[in-house]
Amino acid sequence: MTASLPDDRGANVEAPAAPTFAEATKVWARIGLLSFGGPAGQIAMMHKELVEERRWVGEQRFLHALNYCMLLPGPEAQQLAIYIGWLLHRTAGGLVAGILFVVPGALVMLTLSSLYALYGDVPLVAALFFGVKAAVLAIVIEAVIRIGRRALKNRVMVSIAIAAFVAIYALNLPFPLIILLAGLTGWLGDRVAAGLFSGSAHGKGDTADIKGAVDLMFERGELTHVNPTTWHAPRTVAIWLPIWLGPVLALWWFTGSTSVWTEIGRFFSLMAVVTFGGAYAVLAYVAQAAVQSFGWLAPGEMVDGLGLAETTPGPLILVLQFVGFIAAFRHSGSLDPLLGGSLGALLTLWVTFTPCFFWIFLGAPYIEALRGNKALSAALGAITAAVVGVIMNLALWFALHVVFREVHAVGPGMNVPVISSIDWRAALLSCAAMIAILKLKIGMLPTLAGSALAGVLLLAASG
C-alpha cells in the first residue's frame, strides 16, 4: 500500500514504488532506442521518464547526479543513466542502463558504416552525403551558439573561449593540453574572483523537489551500496582498469605497436580520458589526428561520419565508432575488410564506453564531497568556456571542407580556403540548413533528411 507524503510546497503526493530490475530494464531499453537529439535531448528524455512520469528519482537528486557527470570525461547522458541505474540496482543496474543506452545506436552505426565503406562512392549515396554535410555544418554552428550562451557569462569566459580557439587553430596545441590549461585557469581563478568562474548548471537551484523512489530508499537506509568503504576505490580500480585496458595491451602484444588495432586502442583510450565537454569538443582533435596524423580518413569523410552519428540514437560520440571502422576496414591486413572494420568498431566502442562505467562506479559514492567543491566547479566553468572555442574551430574546419573544394595550409594545423574553389551548391545548402535550424527551429532529423534530399536534387539538376 502506497502512502502519501508532502512535497517541498506542502502538497500531498503519492509515494512512488521502487522499480523491479525487470521494469527498469524495459525503461532503459526504451531510452536507448529513442535517445535522439544529442545530450540535451537525451537528458530531457531521461528527466521526463525517470523524474516526471515514474518518479524513480527526485528532481534535486537527478540534477545532483548530472552535475557530477558534468565533471567527468565522456558522454554525460550515458554516465547519468549508469549512475541512476547504479543507484536503483547496484552494479548490475548500472551495467544494464549504460549498455542499453549505447547498443541500439552502435548497431545502427555499424550498419551505416558498412554501407558507407562499401557504397560511399555510388553517385546516389555521394549525393545524399553531399546534402548531409551541409546540415552537419549548420548543426555544429547551432551547438556553438547554444553552448556559448550557457557558458560565456562574462568577459573572462569569452577570453578563455577565444584563447582556446587561437590555441587549437593557429598554434596547433593538442586538445588535452587546452583542457588542462583551462581547468587550471578556473581552479586558480576561483581563488582570485570566484564569481567569474562558476560552473554551468543544468537546472535551477530553486526547483521544487518531489521525492522519488530513490530518495525514499535513502531515507529508509536501504541503499547501503552508496556508502564508500575503505577498499571501494582500490577494488574498483583493480577490477575496471584491466577490463578497460586489457584488450588494448593484448592487441599490442599480438599485433605489434604499429598495427591499426594498437593505434585505435591507444588513441581512443586517450580520448576517453580527455573528452570533457561532449563529442563536439573532441571532434576537431579526432579529425585532425584521423586525417593528418594516421591517414585513416579524408577530411570530408569525418563530416560524413558526424552526419551518420546525428541520425542514430545514443551518444553523438558514436562518431568515433565510424572512425574506428573505416580505419580498420582500410588497414585490415589479411582479414576480410568488413570483418576488420567490424572489429575496429567494436574495439573503439570498448575503449570509449568502458571508462564511463569505471568513472561512475569509482566516484559515485563520493559525489557529495565533489559537489560541494567550489574549486572543481570553477575549473568546470573554465573548461566549458574553452570547449566553446574548440567547437568554433570545429565549425570552421567543417565549413572549409564543406563549402570549398580546396584549402591551403599556412601553418601547422592552420588552413585557409582557396576562394576560387568555392562550391556554390554546398554554400547554398549550408545557408538553407542554417535558416531551417536557427530561424525556423526545424528539428535536427527533418533538417538532415531535407538536406540529403536537396543534395540529390541539386546535384542532379546541375549535372
Secondary structure, 3 states (H helix, E strand, C coil): CCCEEECCCCCEEECCCCCCHHHHHHHHHHHHHHCCCHHHHHHHHHHHHHHHHCCCCCHHHHHHHHHHHHCCCCCHHHHHHHHHHHHHHHHHHHHHHHHHHHHHHHHHHHHHHHHHHHHCCCHHHHHHHHHHHHHHHHHHHHHHHHHHHHHCCCHHHHHHHHHHHHHHHCCCCCHHHHHHHHHHHHHHHHHHCHHHHCCCCCCCCCCCCCCCHHHHHHHCCCCHHHCCCCCHHHHHHHHHHHHHHHHHHHHHHHHCCCCHHHHHHHHHHHHHHHCCCCHHHHHHHHHHHHHHHCCCCCHHHHHHHHHHHHCCCCCHHHHHHHHHHHHHHHCCCCCCHHHHHHHHHHHHHHHHHHHHHHHHHHHHHHHHHHHCCHHHHHHHHHHHHHHHHHHHHHHHHHHHHHHECCEEEEECCEEEECHHHECHHHHHHHHHHHHHHHHCCCCHHHHHHHHHHHHHHHHHHHC
